Amino acid sequence: ERMIRFSTDDLKALILDGIPGTPMPPWRPLLSDAEAEWIARYLRGEDAS
């Protein structure tokens, strides 16, 4: 439920770029845009297939 307040694009950016000053690292070196979008859709409870 907490993730629904973020758009899919916002979550994708958070996944790829991380959140400075928090334990959330940037995953851009390891994930493609498509993989980050899949994760963002999954976190929002959307059909991620």
N, CA, C and O atoms as CSV, one atom per row, in Angstrom:
chain,resi,resn,atom,element,x,y,z
A,1,GLU,N,N,0.809,-1.192,0.000
A,1,GLU,CA,C,0.000,0.000,0.000
A,1,GLU,C,C,0.854,1.259,0.000
A,1,GLU,O,O,0.493,2.248,-0.638
A,2,ARG,N,N,1.961,1.238,0.693
A,2,ARG,CA,C,2.798,2.431,0.772
A,2,ARG,C,C,3.408,2.786,-0.572
A,2,ARG,O,O,3.689,3.956,-0.833
A,3,MET,N,N,3.617,1.796,-1.430
A,3,MET,CA,C,4.249,2.042,-2.717
A,3,MET,C,C,3.286,2.635,-3.740
A,3,MET,O,O,3.723,3.205,-4.740
A,4,ILE,N,N,1.988,2.508,-3.505
A,4,ILE,CA,C,1.007,2.997,-4.476
A,4,ILE,C,C,1.061,4.518,-4.600
A,4,ILE,O,O,0.692,5.062,-5.641
A,5,ARG,N,N,1.509,5.205,-3.564
A,5,ARG,CA,C,1.569,6.672,-3.641
A,5,ARG,C,C,2.625,7.150,-4.628
A,5,ARG,O,O,2.604,8.309,-5.043
A,6,PHE,N,N,3.552,6.267,-5.010
A,6,PHE,CA,C,4.565,6.595,-6.010
A,6,PHE,C,C,4.109,6.094,-7.371
A,6,PHE,O,O,3.527,5.014,-7.472
A,7,SER,N,N,4.366,6.865,-8.413
A,7,SER,CA,C,4.078,6.376,-9.760
A,7,SER,C,C,5.103,5.302,-10.122
A,7,SER,O,O,6.145,5.179,-9.479
A,8,THR,N,N,4.793,4.539,-11.144
A,8,THR,CA,C,5.736,3.514,-11.604
A,8,THR,C,C,7.055,4.162,-12.012
A,8,THR,O,O,8.126,3.640,-11.705
A,9,ASP,N,N,6.979,5.296,-12.703
A,9,ASP,CA,C,8.203,5.989,-13.128
A,9,ASP,C,C,9.013,6.491,-11.936
A,9,ASP,O,O,10.241,6.417,-11.946
A,10,ASP,N,N,8.327,7.004,-10.900
A,10,ASP,CA,C,9.033,7.469,-9.703
A,10,ASP,C,C,9.743,6.313,-9.005
A,10,ASP,O,O,10.901,6.440,-8.606
A,11,LEU,N,N,9.050,5.189,-8.858
A,11,LEU,CA,C,9.667,4.025,-8.222
A,11,LEU,C,C,10.851,3.520,-9.038
A,11,LEU,O,O,11.890,3.162,-8.483
A,12,LYS,N,N,10.688,3.495,-10.351
A,12,LYS,CA,C,11.779,3.054,-11.223
A,12,LYS,C,C,13.008,3.940,-11.021
A,12,LYS,O,O,14.128,3.434,-10.949
A,13,ALA,N,N,12.811,5.247,-10.929
A,13,ALA,CA,C,13.922,6.171,-10.700
A,13,ALA,C,C,14.568,5.921,-9.339
A,13,ALA,O,O,15.793,5.948,-9.222
A,14,LEU,N,N,13.754,5.679,-8.309
A,14,LEU,CA,C,14.304,5.395,-6.982
A,14,LEU,C,C,15.133,4.114,-6.993
A,14,LEU,O,O,16.184,4.041,-6.356
A,15,ILE,N,N,14.657,3.113,-7.716
A,15,ILE,CA,C,15.380,1.843,-7.809
A,15,ILE,C,C,16.704,2.045,-8.539
A,15,ILE,O,O,17.747,1.571,-8.090
A,16,LEU,N,N,16.655,2.743,-9.655
A,16,LEU,CA,C,17.862,2.903,-10.472
A,16,LEU,C,C,18.869,3.872,-9.859
A,16,LEU,O,O,20.076,3.648,-9.951
A,17,ASP,N,N,18.382,4.951,-9.231
A,17,ASP,CA,C,19.279,6.004,-8.741
A,17,ASP,C,C,19.530,5.960,-7.241
A,17,ASP,O,O,20.406,6.666,-6.742
A,18,GLY,N,N,18.773,5.140,-6.516
A,18,GLY,CA,C,18.938,5.068,-5.069
A,18,GLY,C,C,18.375,6.302,-4.385
A,18,GLY,O,O,17.804,7.186,-5.025
A,19,ILE,N,N,18.547,6.342,-3.075
A,19,ILE,CA,C,18.088,7.481,-2.281
A,19,ILE,C,C,19.276,7.947,-1.440
A,19,ILE,O,O,19.647,7.286,-0.470
A,20,PRO,N,N,19.875,9.088,-1.811
A,20,PRO,CA,C,21.037,9.585,-1.066
A,20,PRO,C,C,20.728,9.756,0.424
A,20,PRO,O,O,19.642,10.197,0.800
A,21,GLY,N,N,21.693,9.403,1.254
A,21,GLY,CA,C,21.539,9.557,2.693
A,21,GLY,C,C,20.743,8.449,3.361
A,21,GLY,O,O,20.440,8.525,4.552
A,22,THR,N,N,20.400,7.405,2.585
A,22,THR,CA,C,19.667,6.265,3.135
A,22,THR,C,C,20.409,4.984,2.748
A,22,THR,O,O,21.342,5.031,1.947
A,23,PRO,N,N,20.009,3.859,3.300
A,23,PRO,CA,C,20.648,2.591,2.921
A,23,PRO,C,C,20.293,2.110,1.503
A,23,PRO,O,O,20.836,1.104,1.047
A,24,MET,N,N,19.384,2.819,0.797
A,24,MET,CA,C,18.967,2.386,-0.545
A,24,MET,C,C,20.027,2.780,-1.575
A,24,MET,O,O,20.172,3.960,-1.894
A,25,PRO,N,N,20.775,1.790,-2.100
A,25,PRO,CA,C,21.822,2.104,-3.078
A,25,PRO,C,C,21.242,2.239,-4.482
A,25,PRO,O,O,20.120,1.799,-4.735
A,26,PRO,N,N,22.000,2.843,-5.396
A,26,PRO,CA,C,21.572,2.856,-6.796
A,26,PRO,C,C,21.806,1.485,-7.424
A,26,PRO,O,O,22.864,0.883,-7.237
A,27,TRP,N,N,20.831,1.002,-8.159
A,27,TRP,CA,C,20.935,-0.301,-8.815
A,27,TRP,C,C,21.180,-0.167,-10.310
A,27,TRP,O,O,21.225,-1.174,-11.016
A,28,ARG,N,N,21.340,1.067,-10.810
A,28,ARG,CA,C,21.528,1.303,-12.240
A,28,ARG,C,C,22.665,0.470,-12.837
A,28,ARG,O,O,22.517,-0.021,-13.956
A,29,PRO,N,N,23.794,0.289,-12.139
A,29,PRO,CA,C,24.870,-0.514,-12.741
A,29,PRO,C,C,24.502,-1.993,-12.925
A,29,PRO,O,O,25.138,-2.699,-13.708
A,30,LEU,N,N,23.481,-2.456,-12.206
A,30,LEU,CA,C,23.153,-3.881,-12.224
A,30,LEU,C,C,21.838,-4.221,-12.914
A,30,LEU,O,O,21.643,-5.361,-13.336
A,31,LEU,N,N,20.933,-3.253,-13.037
A,31,LEU,CA,C,19.605,-3.519,-13.597
A,31,LEU,C,C,19.371,-2.700,-14.861
A,31,LEU,O,O,19.824,-1.561,-14.968
A,32,SER,N,N,18.669,-3.287,-15.802
A,32,SER,CA,C,18.248,-2.543,-16.991
A,32,SER,C,C,17.004,-1.726,-16.644
A,32,SER,O,O,16.386,-1.934,-15.600
A,33,ASP,N,N,16.645,-0.798,-17.526
A,33,ASP,CA,C,15.415,-0.033,-17.325
A,33,ASP,C,C,14.205,-0.959,-17.254
A,33,ASP,O,O,13.311,-0.763,-16.431
A,34,ALA,N,N,14.185,-1.969,-18.123
A,34,ALA,CA,C,13.052,-2.904,-18.151
A,34,ALA,C,C,12.951,-3.683,-16.842
A,34,ALA,O,O,11.851,-3.899,-16.333
A,35,GLU,N,N,14.082,-4.103,-16.297
A,35,GLU,CA,C,14.068,-4.837,-15.027
A,35,GLU,C,C,13.587,-3.941,-13.884
A,35,GLU,O,O,12.804,-4.373,-13.038
A,36,ALA,N,N,14.059,-2.693,-13.863
A,36,ALA,CA,C,13.630,-1.758,-12.821
A,36,ALA,C,C,12.137,-1.461,-12.941
A,36,ALA,O,O,11.447,-1.332,-11.930
A,37,GLU,N,N,11.639,-1.351,-14.172
A,37,GLU,CA,C,10.204,-1.124,-14.358
A,37,GLU,C,C,9.399,-2.328,-13.883
A,37,GLU,O,O,8.340,-2.160,-13.280
A,38,TRP,N,N,9.882,-3.532,-14.142
A,38,TRP,CA,C,9.197,-4.740,-13.675
A,38,TRP,C,C,9.104,-4.730,-12.150
A,38,TRP,O,O,8.048,-5.019,-11.587
A,39,ILE,N,N,10.207,-4.398,-11.489
A,39,ILE,CA,C,10.220,-4.344,-10.022
A,39,ILE,C,C,9.243,-3.277,-9.523
A,39,ILE,O,O,8.485,-3.522,-8.585
A,40,ALA,N,N,9.258,-2.103,-10.144
A,40,ALA,CA,C,8.361,-1.018,-9.736
A,40,ALA,C,C,6.902,-1.439,-9.883
A,40,ALA,O,O,6.091,-1.182,-8.993
A,41,ARG,N,N,6.563,-2.082,-10.994
A,41,ARG,CA,C,5.182,-2.539,-11.195
A,41,ARG,C,C,4.815,-3.606,-10.158
A,41,ARG,O,O,3.692,-3.615,-9.654
A,42,TYR,N,N,5.737,-4.489,-9.844
A,42,TYR,CA,C,5.498,-5.523,-8.832
A,42,TYR,C,C,5.230,-4.876,-7.470
A,42,TYR,O,O,4.294,-5.259,-6.769
A,43,LEU,N,N,6.058,-3.896,-7.103
A,43,LEU,CA,C,5.892,-3.228,-5.813
A,43,LEU,C,C,4.558,-2.493,-5.720
A,43,LEU,O,O,3.980,-2.383,-4.638
A,44,ARG,N,N,4.073,-1.992,-6.849
A,44,ARG,CA,C,2.786,-1.291,-6.868
A,44,ARG,C,C,1.610,-2.246,-6.955
A,44,ARG,O,O,0.459,-1.817,-6.875
A,45,GLY,N,N,1.880,-3.532,-7.118
A,45,GLY,CA,C,0.806,-4.510,-7.191
A,45,GLY,C,C,0.178,-4.609,-8.565
A,45,GLY,O,O,-0.917,-5.150,-8.719
A,46,GLU,N,N,0.877,-4.081,-9.569
A,46,GLU,CA,C,0.381,-4.156,-10.940
A,46,GLU,C,C,0.780,-5.491,-11.546
A,46,GLU,O,O,1.603,-6.219,-10.991
A,47,ASP,N,N,0.191,-5.800,-12.686
A,47,ASP,CA,C,0.585,-7.010,-13.412
A,47,ASP,C,C,1.976,-6.772,-13.977
A,47,ASP,O,O,2.142,-5.971,-14.896
A,48,ALA,N,N,2.957,-7.446,-13.446
A,48,ALA,CA,C,4.347,-7.222,-13.843
A,48,ALA,C,C,4.827,-8.212,-14.892
A,48,ALA,O,O,6.029,-8.282,-15.149
A,49,SER,N,N,3.934,-8.977,-15.506
A,49,SER,CA,C,4.383,-9.977,-16.480
A,49,SER,C,C,4.766,-9.370,-17.799
A,49,SER,O,O,5.163,-10.089,-18.717
